[in-house]
């Protein structure tokens, strides 16, 4: 096919128009792709920023809640510790005085009286030791609250918050064990009181005043022991704080990642399979 100069003059504008339309279409296509990518970036940014906002709100809420509960549980623990120290030292000194009265008398009346002295001394030393320990030690709740205040001054992160949550849970478990110790200690005092009451009327050569004192002392022992036994079923401040924190805290958002490897064996060979949750 032969092209004349007139044909070239006719085809030239058509080619230029076609190229221009193709360029405009390409530009429009590029702009639409850029718009789609921009929208995707906006959606991605919104999707990534929303958990951060929620996580920040949860961190602030849990921090304020933990600060309230740590302060309250520490104050209540110190108050109960002072009461336990006063009761332990007072009861221990009274029991030691009674044991001295029964053991250091010039003419011991009978074996019943001497047995009371030994029992009073044993329980009195235990109560006095417990009272002195409660009066002199600094509770771990107080140390934890001091460290918590220092952490608040520097700013609490989610990792530090989890650290103090673990301490509160450990305190909860420790106080549970201490309540069991107090429970059996109270039961021991109650059983001691029952023994005093039981042996008072059957002891040989026991005067009327000794029997009355045995009934009174045994009754006091039994009442205090049973009261302590019943009070040991009440949750400690640290236990209450941990239970309340679990019921009121806001879950922290985040992604879970787990993975595992398992052997894969068949008749024709073997290998290793890998699985993960992202």
C-alpha positions as CSV (number, residue, x, y, z in Angstrom):
1,X,0.0,0.0,0.0
2,X,1.4,3.4,-1.1
3,X,1.0,6.5,1.1
4,X,0.9,9.8,-0.5
5,X,1.7,13.1,1.1
6,X,-2.1,13.9,1.4
7,X,-2.6,10.6,3.2
8,X,0.2,11.4,5.6
9,X,-1.4,14.8,6.3
10,X,-4.7,13.1,7.1
11,X,-3.2,10.4,9.2
12,X,-0.9,12.6,11.3
13,X,-3.7,14.4,13.2
14,X,-5.5,11.1,13.8
15,X,-2.3,9.6,15.4
16,X,-1.7,12.7,17.5
17,X,-5.4,12.6,18.6
18,X,-5.1,8.9,19.4
19,X,-1.9,9.4,21.4
20,X,-3.4,12.3,23.3
21,X,-6.5,10.3,24.1
22,X,-4.4,7.3,25.2
23,X,-2.3,9.6,27.4
24,X,-5.4,11.1,29.0
25,X,-6.8,7.7,29.6
26,X,-3.5,6.6,31.2
27,X,-3.4,9.7,33.4
28,X,-7.0,9.1,34.5
29,X,-6.2,5.4,35.2
30,X,-3.1,6.5,37.2
31,X,-5.1,9.0,39.1
32,X,-7.8,6.5,39.9
33,X,-5.2,4.1,41.2
34,X,-3.6,6.8,43.3
35,X,-7.0,7.6,44.7
36,X,-7.7,4.0,45.5
37,X,-4.3,3.6,47.1
38,X,-4.9,6.8,49.1
39,X,-8.2,5.5,50.3
40,X,-6.6,2.2,51.3
41,X,-3.9,4.1,53.2
42,X,-6.6,6.1,55.0
43,X,-8.5,2.9,55.9
44,X,-5.2,1.3,57.0
45,X,-4.3,4.3,59.2
46,X,-7.8,4.4,60.7
47,X,-7.7,0.6,61.4
48,X,-4.2,0.9,63.0
49,X,-5.0,4.0,65.0
50,X,-8.3,2.8,66.5
51,X,-6.8,0.0,68.6
52,X,-4.2,2.4,69.9
53,X,-6.9,4.8,71.1
54,X,-8.8,1.9,72.7
55,X,-5.6,0.6,74.2
56,X,-4.8,4.0,75.6
57,X,-8.2,4.4,77.1
58,X,-8.0,0.9,78.7
59,X,-4.5,1.6,80.1
60,X,-5.7,4.9,81.7
61,X,-8.8,3.2,83.1
62,X,-6.9,0.2,84.5
63,X,-4.2,2.5,85.9
64,X,-6.7,4.6,87.8
65,X,-8.5,1.6,89.1
66,X,-5.3,-0.1,90.2
67,X,-4.2,3.0,92.0
68,X,-7.4,3.2,93.9
69,X,-7.4,-0.4,94.9
70,X,-3.7,-0.5,95.9
71,X,-4.1,2.6,98.1
72,X,-7.2,1.2,99.8
73,X,-5.9,-2.3,100.4
74,X,-2.6,-0.9,101.8
75,X,-4.4,1.4,104.3
76,X,-6.7,-1.5,105.4
77,X,-3.8,-3.9,105.7
78,X,-1.8,-1.5,107.9
79,X,-4.9,-1.0,110.1
80,X,-5.5,-4.7,110.5
81,X,-1.8,-5.3,111.1
82,X,-1.8,-2.8,114.0
83,X,-4.8,-4.5,115.6
84,X,-3.2,-7.9,115.2
85,X,0.0,-6.6,116.8
86,X,-1.8,-5.2,119.8
87,X,-4.0,-8.3,120.3
88,X,-1.0,-10.7,119.9
89,X,1.3,-8.9,122.4
90,X,-1.5,-8.3,124.9
91,X,-2.7,-11.8,124.8
92,X,0.8,-13.2,124.9
93,X,1.8,-11.2,128.0
94,X,-1.5,-12.2,129.8
95,X,-0.9,-15.9,129.0
96,X,2.7,-15.7,130.2
97,X,1.6,-14.1,133.4
98,X,-0.9,-16.9,134.0
99,X,1.7,-19.5,133.3
100,X,4.1,-17.9,135.8
101,X,1.4,-17.8,138.3
102,X,0.8,-21.6,137.8
103,X,4.4,-22.7,137.5
104,X,6.3,-20.5,140.0
105,X,4.0,-21.0,143.0
106,X,5.9,-22.4,146.1
107,X,3.5,-25.2,146.6
108,X,1.9,-26.4,143.4
109,X,-1.6,-27.7,144.2
110,X,-1.8,-30.6,141.6
111,X,-0.8,-31.8,138.2
112,X,-3.8,-30.0,136.7
113,X,-2.5,-26.7,137.8
114,X,1.0,-27.4,136.4
115,X,-0.5,-28.5,133.1
116,X,-2.3,-25.3,132.8
117,X,0.9,-23.4,133.3
118,X,2.7,-25.3,130.6
119,X,-0.2,-24.7,128.2
120,X,-0.4,-21.0,129.0
121,X,3.3,-20.6,128.4
122,X,3.2,-22.4,125.0
123,X,0.3,-20.4,123.7
124,X,1.5,-17.2,125.2
125,X,4.9,-17.4,123.5
126,X,3.2,-18.1,120.2
127,X,0.9,-15.1,120.6
128,X,3.7,-12.8,121.8
129,X,5.9,-13.8,118.9
130,X,3.1,-13.2,116.4
131,X,2.3,-9.8,117.9
132,X,5.9,-8.6,117.9
133,X,6.4,-9.7,114.3
134,X,3.2,-7.9,113.2
135,X,4.3,-4.7,115.0
136,X,7.9,-4.6,113.6
137,X,7.6,-5.7,110.0
138,X,6.7,-3.5,107.1
139,X,4.0,-5.1,104.9
140,X,4.8,-5.8,101.3
141,X,1.6,-3.8,100.4
142,X,3.4,-0.7,101.8
143,X,6.5,-1.3,99.7
144,X,4.4,-2.1,96.7
145,X,2.5,1.2,97.0
146,X,5.7,3.2,97.3
147,X,7.1,1.6,94.1
148,X,3.7,2.2,92.4
149,X,3.8,5.9,93.2
150,X,7.4,6.1,91.7
151,X,6.2,4.4,88.6
152,X,3.3,6.8,88.3
153,X,5.6,9.7,88.4
154,X,7.6,8.3,85.4
155,X,4.5,7.2,83.5
156,X,2.9,3.8,83.5
157,X,3.2,1.5,80.4
158,X,1.2,-1.6,79.7
159,X,4.2,-3.8,80.7
160,X,4.6,-2.0,84.1
161,X,0.8,-2.3,84.7
162,X,1.0,-6.0,84.0
163,X,3.9,-6.2,86.5
164,X,1.9,-4.7,89.3
165,X,-1.2,-6.8,88.4
166,X,1.0,-9.8,89.0
167,X,2.1,-8.5,92.4
168,X,-1.5,-7.9,93.4
169,X,-2.3,-11.5,92.4
170,X,0.7,-12.8,94.3
171,X,-0.4,-10.8,97.4
172,X,-3.9,-12.3,97.0
173,X,-2.5,-15.9,97.2
174,X,-0.1,-15.0,100.1
175,X,-2.9,-13.6,102.2
176,X,-5.0,-16.7,101.5
177,X,-2.3,-18.8,103.0
178,X,-2.0,-16.5,106.0
179,X,-5.7,-16.8,106.7
180,X,-5.4,-20.5,106.8
181,X,-2.6,-20.2,109.4
182,X,-4.8,-17.8,111.5
183,X,-7.7,-20.2,111.1
184,X,-6.0,-23.2,112.5
185,X,-4.3,-21.1,115.2
186,X,-7.8,-20.0,116.4
187,X,-9.0,-23.5,116.3
188,X,-6.0,-24.6,118.5
189,X,-6.9,-22.0,121.1
190,X,-10.6,-23.1,121.1
191,X,-9.5,-26.8,121.6
192,X,-7.2,-25.7,124.4
193,X,-10.1,-24.0,126.1
194,X,-12.2,-27.1,125.8
195,X,-9.5,-29.2,127.4
196,X,-9.3,-26.8,130.3
197,X,-13.0,-27.0,130.8
198,X,-13.0,-30.8,130.4
199,X,-10.3,-31.5,133.0
200,X,-11.4,-28.9,135.6
201,X,-14.1,-31.1,137.3
202,X,-12.2,-34.4,137.1
203,X,-8.8,-33.3,138.4
204,X,-7.7,-34.7,141.8
205,X,-7.5,-32.4,144.7
206,X,-9.0,-29.4,142.9
207,X,-10.5,-26.8,145.0
208,X,-13.7,-24.9,144.1
209,X,-11.8,-21.7,143.2
210,X,-9.5,-23.6,140.9
211,X,-12.4,-25.2,139.2
212,X,-14.1,-21.8,138.7
213,X,-10.9,-20.3,137.3
214,X,-10.5,-23.3,135.0
215,X,-14.1,-22.8,133.7
216,X,-13.6,-19.1,133.2
217,X,-10.2,-19.3,131.5
218,X,-11.3,-22.3,129.4
219,X,-14.4,-20.4,128.3
220,X,-12.4,-17.3,127.4
221,X,-10.0,-19.4,125.4
222,X,-12.8,-21.2,123.5
223,X,-14.7,-17.9,122.8
224,X,-11.6,-16.1,121.4
225,X,-10.5,-19.1,119.5
226,X,-13.8,-19.6,117.8
227,X,-14.1,-15.9,117.0
228,X,-10.7,-16.0,115.4
229,X,-11.6,-19.1,113.5
230,X,-14.8,-17.5,112.2
231,X,-13.1,-14.2,111.3
232,X,-10.5,-16.1,109.2
233,X,-13.1,-16.8,106.6
234,X,-13.4,-13.1,105.7
235,X,-11.3,-12.1,102.8
236,X,-8.2,-9.9,103.5
237,X,-7.9,-6.4,101.8
238,X,-5.5,-7.7,99.2
239,X,-7.9,-10.5,98.3
240,X,-10.8,-8.1,98.0
241,X,-8.7,-5.7,95.8
242,X,-7.7,-8.5,93.4
243,X,-11.3,-9.7,93.0
244,X,-12.6,-6.2,92.5
245,X,-9.9,-5.4,90.0
246,X,-10.7,-8.5,87.9
247,X,-14.4,-7.6,87.9
248,X,-13.9,-3.9,87.0
249,X,-10.8,-3.8,84.7
250,X,-11.0,-3.1,81.0
251,X,-9.5,-5.8,78.7
252,X,-6.4,-4.5,76.9
253,X,-6.7,-4.9,73.1
254,X,-3.9,-6.6,71.2
255,X,-3.1,-9.3,68.7
256,X,-2.5,-12.9,69.8
257,X,0.4,-14.8,68.2
258,X,0.8,-18.5,68.7
259,X,2.8,-21.0,66.7
260,X,3.7,-24.7,66.8
261,X,5.8,-27.3,65.1
262,X,4.9,-31.0,64.7
263,X,6.6,-33.9,63.0
264,X,5.0,-35.3,59.9
265,X,5.7,-38.9,59.0
266,X,4.4,-41.0,56.1
267,X,5.4,-44.3,54.3
268,X,7.4,-42.4,51.7
269,X,9.2,-40.0,54.0
270,X,9.0,-37.5,56.8
271,X,9.1,-33.9,57.5
272,X,8.1,-31.1,59.8
273,X,4.8,-29.1,59.7
274,X,4.5,-25.6,61.0
275,X,1.3,-23.7,62.0
276,X,0.7,-20.3,63.4
277,X,-2.1,-17.9,64.5
278,X,-1.5,-14.3,63.7
